[in-house]
Amino acid sequence: MKKILNTFKYSSFKISIQLNPLQWRWIPFYFIGKMNEWPDENVYQFLFGWIFLSIRVYIDDGSW
């Protein structure tokens, strides 16, 4: 139960809007995988983006 609560506590959801049309992606893209800044962390990232909008979800259990 504590691991589930920590997952909700340390996870995050982010929506980004890019105002510069030169950086827009006209073809939708997505990424699902483990973030590798710190090899011992269990942080997973889900990313979806299209045109000026990108949505990121980070799932972290706080075990760092």
C-alpha angles and dihedrals in degrees: 000000000000091000091054091050091048090051090056091044098052102032122093144193123212133185117195130191120199114209097188108088091202089068096048118117112223093192115064114245137187139187129195120180152095118297110236106197089110114025095209096054123098099214118144125195131204115191131181126174140171133168104326101344130081128177123199129187120190118196114197130162095199094243092138 
